Amino acid sequence: MISHLIPRVLSKLLIPLIMLFALYVQFHGDYGPGGGFQAGVIFGSGIILYALLFGLDEAKEVFRPRVLEILVALGVVLYGGVGVAAIFAGGNFLAYSALAHEPTHGQHLGILLVELGVGTTVAAVMATIFFQFAGRGRTDD
């Protein structure tokens, strides 16, 4: 792999800011534009940028494929778990108002958890798909 000094140095400055912006979009999604899907795409693009600049093997050491697989499942379970919790609380599936004593608190909590599940799943799926396609045709040593 050809080592380009300037993009690597700039990426060391920008990738943490990309990840921080993804967290901002994730947790500000209740109050403005954004949310889980957008945050997941931003976070996943940060992982892909890292892999493009530092190599696939280095990226797989930082973002382990097995951990990404677990995060995919964890995000889906979190999303579905909020719906099941709403059913057990006496509401319909994903009826957030049943999740807390005050309906608005329940809606806030439910949306926050569902969006967190979506963001986790989207970021992990994007990185997993990239790793699968980028590693296609390579032999493992």
N, CA, C and O atoms as a GROMACS GRO file, in nm:
protein
  564
    1MET      N    1   0.084  -0.119   0.000
    1MET     CA    2   0.000   0.000   0.000
    1MET      C    3   0.088   0.124   0.000
    1MET      O    4   0.185   0.132   0.075
    2ILE      N    5   0.054   0.218  -0.083
    2ILE     CA    6   0.128   0.343  -0.092
    2ILE      C    7   0.089   0.432   0.027
    2ILE      O    8  -0.029   0.449   0.057
    3SER      N    9   0.191   0.487   0.092
    3SER     CA   10   0.167   0.571   0.209
    3SER      C   11   0.170   0.718   0.167
    3SER      O   12   0.274   0.769   0.126
    4HIS      N   13   0.057   0.783   0.179
    4HIS     CA   14   0.048   0.926   0.150
    4HIS      C   15   0.045   1.001   0.282
    4HIS      O   16  -0.048   0.987   0.361
    5LEU      N   17   0.148   1.079   0.306
    5LEU     CA   18   0.166   1.142   0.436
    5LEU      C   19   0.058   1.245   0.468
    5LEU      O   20   0.001   1.242   0.577
    6ILE      N   21   0.029   1.334   0.376
    6ILE     CA   22  -0.064   1.444   0.405
    6ILE      C   23  -0.206   1.392   0.432
    6ILE      O   24  -0.265   1.434   0.532
    7PRO      N   25  -0.263   1.304   0.348
    7PRO     CA   26  -0.397   1.253   0.382
    7PRO      C   27  -0.400   1.177   0.514
    7PRO      O   28  -0.499   1.184   0.587
    8ARG      N   29  -0.294   1.105   0.545
    8ARG     CA   30  -0.291   1.031   0.672
    8ARG      C   31  -0.288   1.126   0.792
    8ARG      O   32  -0.359   1.104   0.891
    9VAL      N   33  -0.209   1.230   0.784
    9VAL     CA   34  -0.201   1.326   0.895
    9VAL      C   35  -0.333   1.400   0.909
    9VAL      O   36  -0.384   1.417   1.020
   10LEU      N   37  -0.390   1.443   0.797
   10LEU     CA   38  -0.518   1.513   0.803
   10LEU      C   39  -0.629   1.422   0.855
   10LEU      O   40  -0.717   1.466   0.930
   11SER      N   41  -0.625   1.295   0.817
   11SER     CA   42  -0.729   1.205   0.863
   11SER      C   43  -0.720   1.180   1.013
   11SER      O   44  -0.822   1.158   1.079
   12LYS      N   45  -0.599   1.183   1.068
   12LYS     CA   46  -0.585   1.168   1.213
   12LYS      C   47  -0.649   1.285   1.286
   12LYS      O   48  -0.690   1.272   1.402
   13LEU      N   49  -0.658   1.398   1.220
   13LEU     CA   50  -0.727   1.513   1.278
   13LEU      C   51  -0.877   1.507   1.251
   13LEU      O   52  -0.957   1.544   1.337
   14LEU      N   53  -0.915   1.462   1.132
   14LEU     CA   54  -1.055   1.469   1.091
   14LEU      C   55  -1.141   1.352   1.138
   14LEU      O   56  -1.259   1.371   1.169
   15ILE      N   57  -1.086   1.232   1.144
   15ILE     CA   58  -1.168   1.116   1.181
   15ILE      C   59  -1.228   1.130   1.321
   15ILE      O   60  -1.346   1.101   1.338
   16PRO      N   61  -1.153   1.175   1.422
   16PRO     CA   62  -1.219   1.198   1.552
   16PRO      C   63  -1.331   1.302   1.544
   16PRO      O   64  -1.432   1.289   1.613
   17LEU      N   65  -1.312   1.405   1.462
   17LEU     CA   66  -1.418   1.505   1.447
   17LEU      C   67  -1.539   1.447   1.374
   17LEU      O   68  -1.653   1.482   1.405
   18ILE      N   69  -1.515   1.358   1.278
   18ILE     CA   70  -1.626   1.291   1.209
   18ILE      C   71  -1.705   1.207   1.307
   18ILE      O   72  -1.828   1.209   1.306
   19MET      N   73  -1.635   1.132   1.392
   19MET     CA   74  -1.702   1.049   1.493
   19MET      C   75  -1.779   1.135   1.594
   19MET      O   76  -1.890   1.101   1.635
   20LEU      N   77  -1.718   1.246   1.633
   20LEU     CA   78  -1.786   1.336   1.726
   20LEU      C   79  -1.910   1.396   1.663
   20LEU      O   80  -2.014   1.408   1.729
   21PHE      N   81  -1.901   1.434   1.535
   21PHE     CA   82  -2.018   1.486   1.465
   21PHE      C   83  -2.127   1.380   1.454
   21PHE      O   84  -2.245   1.412   1.463
   22ALA      N   85  -2.088   1.254   1.434
   22ALA     CA   86  -2.187   1.146   1.431
   22ALA      C   87  -2.260   1.134   1.564
   22ALA      O   88  -2.382   1.114   1.567
   23LEU      N   89  -2.188   1.147   1.674
   23LEU     CA   90  -2.254   1.144   1.805
   23LEU      C   91  -2.347   1.264   1.824
   23LEU      O   92  -2.455   1.251   1.881
   24TYR      N   93  -2.305   1.380   1.775
   24TYR     CA   94  -2.392   1.498   1.782
   24TYR      C   95  -2.521   1.474   1.703
   24TYR      O   96  -2.630   1.502   1.753
   25VAL      N   97  -2.508   1.424   1.582
   25VAL     CA   98  -2.627   1.397   1.500
   25VAL      C   99  -2.715   1.292   1.567
   25VAL      O  100  -2.838   1.302   1.563
   26GLN      N  101  -2.652   1.191   1.629
   26GLN     CA  102  -2.727   1.085   1.696
   26GLN      C  103  -2.812   1.141   1.811
   26GLN      O  104  -2.932   1.115   1.819
   27PHE      N  105  -2.750   1.217   1.896
   27PHE     CA  106  -2.820   1.260   2.017
   27PHE      C  107  -2.894   1.393   2.001
   27PHE      O  108  -2.970   1.431   2.089
   28HIS      N  109  -2.872   1.462   1.892
   28HIS     CA  110  -2.947   1.584   1.865
   28HIS      C  111  -3.066   1.556   1.774
   28HIS      O  112  -3.146   1.645   1.747
   29GLY      N  113  -3.078   1.432   1.727
   29GLY     CA  114  -3.184   1.396   1.634
   29GLY      C  115  -3.324   1.411   1.691
   29GLY      O  116  -3.420   1.423   1.615
   30ASP      N  117  -3.337   1.411   1.823
   30ASP     CA  118  -3.468   1.433   1.885
   30ASP      C  119  -3.517   1.576   1.866
   30ASP      O  120  -3.637   1.601   1.860
   31TYR      N  121  -3.422   1.668   1.856
   31TYR     CA  122  -3.458   1.809   1.856
   31TYR      C  123  -3.443   1.878   1.721
   31TYR      O  124  -3.492   1.989   1.704
   32GLY      N  125  -3.380   1.816   1.628
   32GLY     CA  126  -3.356   1.877   1.497
   32GLY      C  127  -3.332   1.770   1.392
   32GLY      O  128  -3.356   1.651   1.417
   33PRO      N  129  -3.286   1.810   1.277
   33PRO     CA  130  -3.259   1.713   1.171
   33PRO      C  131  -3.150   1.615   1.214
   33PRO      O  132  -3.052   1.653   1.278
   34GLY      N  133  -3.169   1.492   1.178
   34GLY     CA  134  -3.071   1.390   1.211
   34GLY      C  135  -3.137   1.276   1.283
   34GLY      O  136  -3.259   1.269   1.292
   35GLY      N  137  -3.058   1.190   1.334
   35GLY     CA  138  -3.108   1.074   1.405
   35GLY      C  139  -3.018   0.955   1.381
   35GLY      O  140  -2.903   0.969   1.340
   36GLY      N  141  -3.072   0.838   1.408
   36GLY     CA  142  -2.993   0.717   1.405
   36GLY      C  143  -2.936   0.682   1.269
   36GLY      O  144  -2.817   0.651   1.259
   37PHE      N  145  -3.017   0.688   1.165
   37PHE     CA  146  -2.967   0.648   1.034
   37PHE      C  147  -2.856   0.742   0.987
   37PHE      O  148  -2.752   0.696   0.941
   38GLN      N  149  -2.879   0.870   0.998
   38GLN     CA  150  -2.779   0.967   0.954
   38GLN      C  151  -2.650   0.954   1.035
   38GLN      O  152  -2.541   0.959   0.980
   39ALA      N  153  -2.664   0.938   1.165
   39ALA     CA  154  -2.546   0.922   1.250
   39ALA      C  155  -2.471   0.794   1.218
   39ALA      O  156  -2.348   0.792   1.216
   40GLY      N  157  -2.544   0.687   1.191
   40GLY     CA  158  -2.481   0.561   1.154
   40GLY      C  159  -2.403   0.572   1.025
   40GLY      O  160  -2.293   0.517   1.013
   41VAL      N  161  -2.459   0.643   0.928
   41VAL     CA  162  -2.389   0.662   0.801
   41VAL      C  163  -2.263   0.745   0.821
   41VAL      O  164  -2.159   0.713   0.763
   42ILE      N  165  -2.269   0.849   0.902
   42ILE     CA  166  -2.151   0.932   0.927
   42ILE      C  167  -2.044   0.852   1.000
   42ILE      O  168  -1.927   0.858   0.965
   43PHE      N  169  -2.085   0.777   1.101
   43PHE     CA  170  -1.990   0.696   1.178
   43PHE      C  171  -1.927   0.589   1.089
   43PHE      O  172  -1.807   0.566   1.094
   44GLY      N  173  -2.010   0.523   1.009
   44GLY     CA  174  -1.961   0.421   0.917
   44GLY      C  175  -1.866   0.477   0.814
   44GLY      O  176  -1.768   0.413   0.777
   45SER      N  177  -1.894   0.598   0.766
   45SER     CA  178  -1.804   0.660   0.668
   45SER      C  179  -1.669   0.694   0.732
   45SER      O  180  -1.567   0.692   0.664
   46GLY      N  181  -1.668   0.726   0.860
   46GLY     CA  182  -1.543   0.748   0.930
   46GLY      C  183  -1.459   0.621   0.937
   46GLY      O  184  -1.337   0.624   0.920
   47ILE      N  185  -1.525   0.508   0.961
   47ILE     CA  186  -1.456   0.380   0.963
   47ILE      C  187  -1.401   0.348   0.824
   47ILE      O  188  -1.287   0.302   0.812
   48ILE      N  189  -1.480   0.371   0.721
   48ILE     CA  190  -1.437   0.343   0.584
   48ILE      C  191  -1.321   0.434   0.545
   48ILE      O  192  -1.226   0.389   0.481
   49LEU      N  193  -1.327   0.560   0.583
   49LEU     CA  194  -1.216   0.652   0.555
   49LEU      C  195  -1.088   0.603   0.621
   49LEU      O  196  -0.981   0.607   0.560
   50TYR      N  197  -1.099   0.557   0.744
   50TYR     CA  198  -0.983   0.501   0.814
   50TYR      C  199  -0.925   0.383   0.737
   50TYR      O  200  -0.804   0.372   0.721
   51ALA      N  201  -1.013   0.294   0.691
   51ALA     CA  202  -0.967   0.176   0.618
   51ALA      C  203  -0.902   0.214   0.485
   51ALA      O  204  -0.804   0.152   0.445
   52LEU      N  205  -0.955   0.313   0.419
   52LEU     CA  206  -0.899   0.354   0.291
   52LEU      C  207  -0.760   0.415   0.306
   52LEU      O  208  -0.674   0.396   0.221
   53LEU      N  209  -0.738   0.488   0.414
   53LEU     CA  210  -0.610   0.556   0.433
   53LEU      C  211  -0.504   0.471   0.502
   53LEU      O  212  -0.385   0.486   0.474
   54PHE      N  213  -0.546   0.384   0.591
   54PHE     CA  214  -0.448   0.307   0.669
   54PHE      C  215  -0.442   0.160   0.631
   54PHE      O  216  -0.360   0.086   0.685
   55GLY      N  217  -0.527   0.116   0.541
   55GLY     CA  218  -0.526  -0.022   0.497
   55GLY      C  219  -0.632  -0.106   0.565
   55GLY      O  220  -0.674  -0.078   0.677
   56LEU      N  221  -0.673  -0.209   0.495
   56LEU     CA  222  -0.780  -0.295   0.544
   56LEU      C  223  -0.738  -0.374   0.668
   56LEU      O  224  -0.816  -0.389   0.762
   57ASP      N  225  -0.616  -0.424   0.668
   57ASP     CA  226  -0.570  -0.502   0.782
   57ASP      C  227  -0.563  -0.419   0.910
   57ASP      O  228  -0.602  -0.464   1.017
   58GLU      N  229  -0.514  -0.296   0.897
   58GLU     CA  230  -0.508  -0.206   1.013
   58GLU      C  231  -0.649  -0.173   1.062
   58GLU      O  232  -0.674  -0.169   1.182
   59ALA      N  233  -0.741  -0.148   0.969
   59ALA     CA  234  -0.878  -0.116   1.007
   59ALA      C  235  -0.946  -0.234   1.075
   59ALA      O  236  -1.024  -0.216   1.169
   60LYS      N  237  -0.916  -0.354   1.028
   60LYS     CA  238  -0.977  -0.473   1.091
   60LYS      C  239  -0.921  -0.498   1.230
   60LYS      O  240  -0.986  -0.564   1.312
   61GLU      N  241  -0.802  -0.447   1.259
   61GLU     CA  242  -0.750  -0.459   1.395
   61GLU      C  243  -0.815  -0.358   1.488
   61GLU      O  244  -0.839  -0.386   1.605
   62VAL      N  245  -0.845  -0.240   1.435
   62VAL     CA  246  -0.909  -0.137   1.517
   62VAL      C  247  -1.059  -0.165   1.532
   62VAL      O  248  -1.113  -0.158   1.642
   63PHE      N  249  -1.124  -0.196   1.420
   63PHE     CA  250  -1.267  -0.227   1.419
   63PHE      C  251  -1.282  -0.374   1.385
   63PHE      O  252  -1.297  -0.410   1.268
   64ARG      N  253  -1.278  -0.459   1.484
   64ARG     CA  254  -1.281  -0.603   1.462
   64ARG      C  255  -1.412  -0.647   1.399
   64ARG      O  256  -1.519  -0.607   1.444
   65PRO      N  257  -1.404  -0.731   1.295
   65PRO     CA  258  -1.526  -0.777   1.227
   65PRO      C  259  -1.623  -0.850   1.320
   65PRO      O  260  -1.744  -0.835   1.306
   66ARG      N  261  -1.572  -0.927   1.415
   66ARG     CA  262  -1.660  -0.998   1.508
   66ARG      C  263  -1.737  -0.899   1.596
   66ARG      O  264  -1.855  -0.919   1.624
   67VAL      N  265  -1.670  -0.794   1.639
   67VAL     CA  266  -1.737  -0.691   1.720
   67VAL      C  267  -1.844  -0.621   1.637
   67VAL      O  268  -1.952  -0.590   1.688
   68LEU      N  269  -1.813  -0.594   1.510
   68LEU     CA  270  -1.912  -0.531   1.422
   68LEU      C  271  -2.035  -0.619   1.404
   68LEU      O  272  -2.148  -0.570   1.401
   69GLU      N  273  -2.014  -0.751   1.392
   69GLU     CA  274  -2.128  -0.843   1.380
   69GLU      C  275  -2.215  -0.838   1.506
   69GLU      O  276  -2.338  -0.840   1.497
   70ILE      N  277  -2.151  -0.832   1.621
   70ILE     CA  278  -2.225  -0.824   1.748
   70ILE      C  279  -2.302  -0.693   1.755
   70ILE      O  280  -2.416  -0.690   1.802
   71LEU      N  281  -2.240  -0.582   1.709
   71LEU     CA  282  -2.308  -0.452   1.712
   71LEU      C  283  -2.429  -0.448   1.618
   71LEU      O  284  -2.529  -0.384   1.648
   72VAL      N  285  -2.419  -0.518   1.504
   72VAL     CA  286  -2.534  -0.526   1.413
   72VAL      C  287  -2.651  -0.589   1.488
   72VAL      O  288  -2.762  -0.535   1.488
   73ALA      N  289  -2.626  -0.702   1.551
   73ALA     CA  290  -2.733  -0.772   1.622
   73ALA      C  291  -2.781  -0.692   1.743
   73ALA      O  292  -2.900  -0.688   1.772
   74LEU      N  293  -2.688  -0.629   1.814
   74LEU     CA  294  -2.724  -0.552   1.933
   74LEU      C  295  -2.816  -0.435   1.899
   74LEU      O  296  -2.911  -0.407   1.973
   75GLY      N  297  -2.789  -0.367   1.789
   75GLY     CA  298  -2.875  -0.257   1.747
   75GLY      C  299  -3.016  -0.302   1.713
   75GLY      O  300  -3.113  -0.236   1.748
   76VAL      N  301  -3.027  -0.415   1.646
   76VAL     CA  302  -3.160  -0.468   1.612
   76VAL      C  303  -3.234  -0.512   1.738
   76VAL      O  304  -3.354  -0.489   1.752
   77VAL      N  305  -3.162  -0.575   1.830
   77VAL     CA  306  -3.224  -0.617   1.956
   77VAL      C  307  -3.269  -0.497   2.038
   77VAL      O  308  -3.375  -0.501   2.100
   78LEU      N  309  -3.190  -0.390   2.038
   78LEU     CA  310  -3.229  -0.269   2.110
   78LEU      C  311  -3.356  -0.209   2.050
   78LEU      O  312  -3.448  -0.171   2.123
   79TYR      N  313  -3.360  -0.202   1.918
   79TYR     CA  314  -3.480  -0.150   1.850
   79TYR      C  315  -3.603  -0.234   1.885
   79TYR      O  316  -3.705  -0.180   1.927
   80GLY      N  317  -3.591  -0.364   1.868
   80GLY     CA  318  -3.705  -0.452   1.898
   80GLY      C  319  -3.737  -0.458   2.045
   80GLY      O  320  -3.853  -0.471   2.084
   81GLY      N  321  -3.633  -0.447   2.129
   81GLY     CA  322  -3.655  -0.451   2.273
   81GLY      C  323  -3.737  -0.335   2.324
   81GLY      O  324  -3.815  -0.350   2.418
   82VAL      N  325  -3.722  -0.220   2.263
   82VAL     CA  326  -3.803  -0.104   2.302
   82VAL      C  327  -3.950  -0.132   2.270
   82VAL      O  328  -4.038  -0.099   2.349
   83GLY      N  329  -3.975  -0.193   2.154
   83GLY     CA  330  -4.113  -0.227   2.118
   83GLY      C  331  -4.173  -0.330   2.212
   83GLY      O  332  -4.289  -0.317   2.253
   84VAL      N  333  -4.095  -0.430   2.248
   84VAL     CA  334  -4.144  -0.533   2.340
   84VAL      C  335  -4.164  -0.474   2.479
   84VAL      O  336  -4.260  -0.509   2.548
   85ALA      N  337  -4.076  -0.386   2.522
   85ALA     CA  338  -4.092  -0.320   2.652
   85ALA      C  339  -4.219  -0.238   2.655
   85ALA      O  340  -4.287  -0.231   2.758
   86ALA      N  341  -4.252  -0.174   2.542
   86ALA     CA  342  -4.376  -0.096   2.536
   86ALA      C  343  -4.498  -0.189   2.548
   86ALA      O  344  -4.597  -0.153   2.611
   87ILE      N  345  -4.490  -0.306   2.489
   87ILE     CA  346  -4.601  -0.403   2.502
   87ILE      C  347  -4.616  -0.446   2.648
   87ILE      O  348  -4.728  -0.449   2.700
   88PHE      N  349  -4.504  -0.479   2.714
   88PHE     CA  350  -4.510  -0.520   2.854
   88PHE      C  351  -4.556  -0.407   2.946
   88PHE      O  352  -4.607  -0.433   3.055
   89ALA      N  353  -4.537  -0.284   2.903
   89ALA     CA  354  -4.581  -0.170   2.983
   89ALA      C  355  -4.728  -0.137   2.959
   89ALA      O  356  -4.780  -0.043   3.019
   90GLY      N  357  -4.795  -0.213   2.873
   90GLY     CA  358  -4.937  -0.194   2.852
   90GLY      C  359  -4.975  -0.119   2.727
   90GLY      O  360  -5.092  -0.087   2.708
   91GLY      N  361  -4.880  -0.089   2.642
   91GLY     CA  362  -4.908  -0.017   2.518
   91GLY      C  363  -4.895  -0.108   2.397
   91GLY      O  364  -4.883  -0.230   2.410
   92ASN      N  365  -4.897  -0.048   2.282
   92ASN     CA  366  -4.875  -0.121   2.158
   92ASN      C  367  -4.726  -0.129   2.130
   92ASN      O  368  -4.646  -0.065   2.198
   93PHE      N  369  -4.689  -0.207   2.028
   93PHE     CA  370  -4.550  -0.218   1.989
   93PHE      C  371  -4.498  -0.080   1.947
   93PHE      O  372  -4.558  -0.015   1.862
   94LEU      N  373  -4.390  -0.038   2.007
   94LEU     CA  374  -4.326   0.093   1.985
   94LEU      C  375  -4.417   0.211   2.022
   94LEU      O  376  -4.402   0.320   1.967
   95ALA      N  377  -4.510   0.191   2.112
   95ALA     CA  378  -4.589   0.302   2.168
   95ALA      C  379  -4.507   0.359   2.284
   95ALA      O  380  -4.519   0.314   2.398
   96TYR      N  381  -4.427   0.457   2.252
   96TYR     CA  382  -4.329   0.507   2.348
   96TYR      C  383  -4.391   0.567   2.474
   96TYR      O  384  -4.329   0.564   2.580
   97SER      N  385  -4.510   0.619   2.464
   97SER     CA  386  -4.570   0.686   2.579
   97SER      C  387  -4.592   0.591   2.696
   97SER      O  388  -4.608   0.637   2.809
   98ALA      N  389  -4.593   0.460   2.672
   98ALA     CA  390  -4.612   0.363   2.780
   98ALA      C  391  -4.484   0.333   2.855
   98ALA      O  392  -4.487   0.260   2.954
   99LEU      N  393  -4.372   0.386   2.811
   99LEU     CA  394  -4.242   0.349   2.870
   99LEU      C  395  -4.208   0.424   2.999
   99LEU      O  396  -4.115   0.384   3.069
  100ALA      N  397  -4.279   0.529   3.031
  100ALA     CA  398  -4.249   0.606   3.152
  100ALA      C  399  -4.379   0.654   3.215
  100ALA      O  400  -4.486   0.642   3.155
  101HIS      N  401  -4.369   0.707   3.335
  101HIS     CA  402  -4.486   0.755   3.407
  101HIS      C  403  -4.552   0.873   3.336
  101HIS      O  404  -4.674   0.890   3.340
  102GLU      N  405  -4.472   0.953   3.271
  102GLU     CA  406  -4.520   1.069   3.195
  102GLU      C  407  -4.508   1.034   3.046
  102GLU      O  408  -4.400   0.995   3.002
  103PRO      N  409  -4.616   1.048   2.967
  103PRO     CA  410  -4.609   1.010   2.825
  103PRO      C  411  -4.498   1.079   2.746
  103PRO      O  412  -4.436   1.017   2.660
  104THR      N  413  -4.472   1.207   2.774
  104THR     CA  414  -4.367   1.275   2.699
  104THR      C  415  -4.228   1.222   2.735
  104THR      O  416  -4.140   1.215   2.649
  105HIS      N  417  -4.208   1.184   2.862
  105HIS     CA  418  -4.081   1.123   2.901
  105HIS      C  419  -4.063   0.988   2.833
  105HIS      O  420  -3.954   0.954   2.789
  106GLY      N  421  -4.171   0.912   2.826
  106GLY     CA  422  -4.166   0.782   2.759
  106GLY      C  423  -4.135   0.796   2.612
  106GLY      O  424  -4.060   0.717   2.556
  107GLN      N  425  -4.194   0.898   2.548
  107GLN     CA  426  -4.166   0.920   2.406
  107GLN      C  427  -4.020   0.958   2.385
  107GLN      O  428  -3.956   0.911   2.292
  108HIS      N  429  -3.968   1.044   2.471
  108HIS     CA  430  -3.828   1.085   2.458
  108HIS      C  431  -3.735   0.965   2.477
  108HIS      O  432  -3.642   0.945   2.398
  109LEU      N  433  -3.759   0.886   2.581
  109LEU     CA  434  -3.676   0.768   2.607
  109LEU      C  435  -3.686   0.667   2.493
  109LEU      O  436  -3.584   0.613   2.449
  110GLY      N  437  -3.806   0.641   2.447
  110GLY     CA  438  -3.826   0.544   2.339
  110GLY      C  439  -3.758   0.585   2.210
  110GLY      O  440  -3.691   0.504   2.146
  111ILE      N  441  -3.773   0.710   2.172
  111ILE     CA  442  -3.710   0.758   2.049
  111ILE      C  443  -3.558   0.754   2.062
  111ILE      O  444  -3.490   0.715   1.968
  112LEU      N  445  -3.506   0.795   2.177
  112LEU     CA  446  -3.362   0.793   2.200
  112LEU      C  447  -3.307   0.651   2.183
  112LEU      O  448  -3.206   0.632   2.116
  113LEU      N  449  -3.372   0.552   2.245
  113LEU     CA  450  -3.323   0.414   2.238
  113LEU      C  451  -3.339   0.354   2.099
  113LEU      O  452  -3.250   0.283   2.052
  114VAL      N  453  -3.451   0.382   2.033
  114VAL     CA  454  -3.471   0.329   1.898
  114VAL      C  455  -3.369   0.389   1.802
  114VAL      O  456  -3.311   0.317   1.720
  115GLU      N  457  -3.347   0.518   1.810
  115GLU     CA  458  -3.250   0.582   1.723
  115GLU      C  459  -3.108   0.534   1.752
  115GLU      O  460  -3.026   0.523   1.661
  116LEU      N  461  -3.077   0.505   1.878
  116LEU     CA  462  -2.947   0.450   1.912
  116LEU      C  463  -2.930   0.311   1.850
  116LEU      O  464  -2.822   0.278   1.800
  117GLY      N  465  -3.035   0.231   1.854
  117GLY     CA  466  -3.030   0.099   1.790
  117GLY      C  467  -3.012   0.109   1.640
  117GLY      O  468  -2.934   0.033   1.582
  118VAL      N  469  -3.083   0.201   1.577
  118VAL     CA  470  -3.070   0.220   1.432
  118VAL      C  471  -2.930   0.268   1.397
  118VAL      O  472  -2.869   0.216   1.304
  119GLY      N  473  -2.878   0.364   1.470
  119GLY     CA  474  -2.744   0.416   1.443
  119GLY      C  475  -2.637   0.310   1.459
  119GLY      O  476  -2.546   0.301   1.377
  120THR      N  477  -2.647   0.230   1.564
  120THR     CA  478  -2.551   0.123   1.586
  120THR      C  479  -2.553   0.023   1.472
  120THR      O  480  -2.448  -0.017   1.421
  121THR      N  481  -2.673  -0.017   1.432
  121THR     CA  482  -2.686  -0.116   1.326
  121THR      C  483  -2.636  -0.062   1.193
  121THR      O  484  -2.563  -0.132   1.122
  122VAL      N  485  -2.673   0.059   1.158
  122VAL     CA  486  -2.632   0.116   1.029
  122VAL      C  487  -2.481   0.131   1.021
  122VAL      O  488  -2.421   0.096   0.919
  123ALA      N  489  -2.418   0.182   1.126
  123ALA     CA  490  -2.272   0.199   1.124
  123ALA      C  491  -2.201   0.064   1.111
  123ALA      O  492  -2.108   0.049   1.032
  124ALA      N  493  -2.246  -0.034   1.188
  124ALA     CA  494  -2.182  -0.165   1.185
  124ALA      C  495  -2.206  -0.236   1.052
  124ALA      O  496  -2.116  -0.304   1.001
  125VAL      N  497  -2.325  -0.221   0.994
  125VAL     CA  498  -2.353  -0.284   0.865
  125VAL      C  499  -2.270  -0.219   0.755
  125VAL      O  500  -2.217  -0.290   0.670
  126MET      N  501  -2.259  -0.087   0.756
  126MET     CA  502  -2.177  -0.020   0.654
  126MET      C  503  -2.032  -0.067   0.660
  126MET      O  504  -1.973  -0.098   0.556
  127ALA      N  505  -1.975  -0.074   0.779
  127ALA     CA  506  -1.837  -0.118   0.793
  127ALA      C  507  -1.822  -0.264   0.754
  127ALA      O  508  -1.724  -0.302   0.690
  128THR      N  509  -1.917  -0.347   0.792
  128THR     CA  510  -1.912  -0.489   0.758
  128THR      C  511  -1.920  -0.510   0.608
  128THR      O  512  -1.843  -0.589   0.552
  129ILE      N  513  -2.010  -0.442   0.542
  129ILE     CA  514  -2.021  -0.454   0.396
  129ILE      C  515  -1.893  -0.406   0.329
  129ILE      O  516  -1.844  -0.470   0.236
  130PHE      N  517  -1.838  -0.295   0.376
  130PHE     CA  518  -1.712  -0.247   0.318
  130PHE      C  519  -1.601  -0.349   0.337
  130PHE      O  520  -1.527  -0.378   0.243
  131PHE      N  521  -1.588  -0.404   0.458
  131PHE     CA  522  -1.483  -0.503   0.482
  131PHE      C  523  -1.501  -0.625   0.394
  131PHE      O  524  -1.402  -0.682   0.346
  132GLN      N  525  -1.626  -0.667   0.373
  132GLN     CA  526  -1.650  -0.784   0.289
  132GLN      C  527  -1.611  -0.757   0.144
  132GLN      O  528  -1.546  -0.840   0.081
  133PHE      N  529  -1.651  -0.643   0.091
  133PHE     CA  530  -1.618  -0.612  -0.048
  133PHE      C  531  -1.470  -0.578  -0.066
  133PHE      O  532  -1.409  -0.618  -0.165
  134ALA      N  533  -1.412  -0.506   0.028
  134ALA     CA  534  -1.272  -0.467   0.014
  134ALA      C  535  -1.180  -0.588   0.030
  134ALA      O  536  -1.072  -0.591  -0.029
  135GLY      N  537  -1.222  -0.685   0.108
  135GLY     CA  538  -1.139  -0.803   0.129
  135GLY      C  539  -1.166  -0.915   0.033
  135GLY      O  540  -1.104  -1.021   0.043
  136ARG      N  541  -1.256  -0.895  -0.061
  136ARG     CA  542  -1.290  -0.998  -0.158
  136ARG      C  543  -1.170  -1.031  -0.246
  136ARG      O  544  -1.104  -0.941  -0.298
  137GLY      N  545  -1.143  -1.156  -0.262
  137GLY     CA  546  -1.033  -1.198  -0.346
  137GLY      C  547  -0.898  -1.199  -0.276
  137GLY      O  548  -0.798  -1.239  -0.336
  138ARG      N  549  -0.894  -1.156  -0.152
  138ARG     CA  550  -0.768  -1.157  -0.075
  138ARG      C  551  -0.756  -1.289  -0.003
  138ARG      O  552  -0.856  -1.346   0.040
  139THR      N  553  -0.637  -1.338   0.010
  139THR     CA  554  -0.613  -1.460   0.086
  139THR      C  555  -0.564  -1.422   0.225
  139THR      O  556  -0.478  -1.335   0.240
  140ASP      N  557  -0.618  -1.488   0.326
  140ASP     CA  558  -0.574  -1.462   0.463
  140ASP      C  559  -0.447  -1.540   0.492
  140ASP      O  560  -0.437  -1.657   0.456
  141ASP      N  561  -0.352  -1.477   0.556
  141ASP     CA  562  -0.225  -1.542   0.589
  141ASP      C  563  -0.234  -1.610   0.722
  141ASP      O  564  -0.137  -1.670   0.768
   0.00000   0.00000   0.00000
